[in-house]
């Protein structure tokens, strides 16, 4: 399944590259302090890459946050399990004496 996704992404990239090579129109891009003339394919590519980077940072931070939370919860779980599992000495002595009694009989 992973190979199919990689092939699909490469195919879409090649299609975008082919369409971008055919579309060399110059457009004026107005941003806050100035304006510039760019090829449409260059402008679209830059916006795509910047959007990808922003999305990667946002979802990467969410993933990191969830991994930290999982690690913290696992530590709490181990701590609670260690407290619950601690056997009392009385229970052990009774169970061992019962086993010895049964083997003698």
C-alpha positions as CSV (number, residue, x, y, z in Angstrom):
1,X,0.0,0.0,0.0
2,X,2.9,2.3,0.8
3,X,4.4,1.7,-2.6
4,X,1.1,2.7,-4.3
5,X,1.0,6.0,-2.4
6,X,4.6,6.8,-3.3
7,X,3.9,6.0,-7.0
8,X,0.8,8.2,-6.9
9,X,2.7,11.1,-5.4
10,X,5.5,10.8,-7.9
11,X,2.9,10.7,-10.8
12,X,1.1,13.8,-9.5
13,X,4.4,15.6,-9.1
14,X,5.4,14.7,-12.7
15,X,2.0,15.9,-14.0
16,X,2.3,19.1,-12.1
17,X,5.8,19.6,-13.5
18,X,4.6,19.0,-17.1
19,X,1.7,21.4,-16.7
20,X,4.0,24.0,-15.0
21,X,6.4,23.8,-17.9
22,X,3.6,24.5,-20.4
23,X,2.2,27.4,-18.3
24,X,4.9,30.2,-18.4
25,X,2.5,33.2,-18.1
26,X,3.9,36.0,-16.1
27,X,1.7,37.3,-13.4
28,X,1.9,40.2,-11.0
29,X,1.8,39.2,-7.4
30,X,0.9,41.9,-4.9
31,X,2.0,41.3,-1.3
32,X,1.9,43.6,1.7
33,X,4.9,45.9,1.1
34,X,5.6,45.4,-2.6
35,X,4.7,43.5,-5.8
36,X,6.6,41.3,-8.1
37,X,6.3,39.7,-11.5
38,X,6.6,35.9,-11.4
39,X,6.0,33.0,-13.7
40,X,2.8,31.4,-12.7
41,X,4.4,28.0,-12.3
42,X,7.0,29.4,-10.0
43,X,4.5,31.2,-7.9
44,X,2.2,28.1,-7.6
45,X,5.2,25.9,-6.7
46,X,6.4,28.3,-4.0
47,X,2.9,28.6,-2.5
48,X,2.6,24.8,-2.6
49,X,5.9,24.2,-0.8
50,X,5.2,26.9,1.8
51,X,1.8,25.3,2.5
52,X,3.4,21.9,2.8
53,X,6.0,23.2,5.3
54,X,3.3,25.0,7.4
55,X,1.2,21.8,7.5
56,X,4.2,19.7,8.3
57,X,5.1,21.9,11.3
58,X,1.5,22.0,12.6
59,X,0.9,18.3,12.3
60,X,4.4,17.5,13.5
61,X,3.9,19.5,16.6
62,X,0.6,17.7,17.2
63,X,2.2,14.3,16.8
64,X,5.0,15.3,19.2
65,X,2.5,16.5,21.7
66,X,0.6,13.2,21.5
67,X,3.7,11.1,21.8
68,X,4.7,13.0,24.9
69,X,1.3,12.5,26.4
70,X,1.4,8.7,25.6
71,X,4.8,8.4,27.2
72,X,3.6,10.3,30.3
73,X,0.5,8.1,30.6
74,X,2.5,4.9,30.1
75,X,4.8,6.0,33.0
76,X,1.7,6.6,35.2
77,X,0.3,3.2,34.2
78,X,3.5,1.5,35.2
79,X,3.6,3.4,38.5
80,X,0.0,2.3,39.3
81,X,0.6,-1.3,38.2
82,X,3.6,-1.5,40.5
83,X,1.6,-0.3,43.4
84,X,-1.3,-2.8,42.7
85,X,1.0,-5.8,42.1
86,X,3.0,-5.5,45.4
87,X,2.0,-8.7,47.3
88,X,1.6,-8.6,51.1
89,X,3.9,-11.0,53.0
90,X,0.9,-12.7,54.8
91,X,-0.7,-13.8,51.6
92,X,2.5,-15.5,50.4
93,X,3.1,-17.4,53.6
94,X,-0.5,-18.7,53.7
95,X,-0.4,-19.9,50.1
96,X,3.0,-21.6,50.5
97,X,1.8,-23.4,53.7
98,X,-1.3,-24.6,51.9
99,X,0.8,-26.0,49.1
100,X,3.0,-27.8,51.6
101,X,0.0,-29.3,53.4
102,X,-1.5,-30.6,50.2
103,X,1.7,-32.3,49.2
104,X,2.0,-34.0,52.5
105,X,-1.5,-35.4,52.4
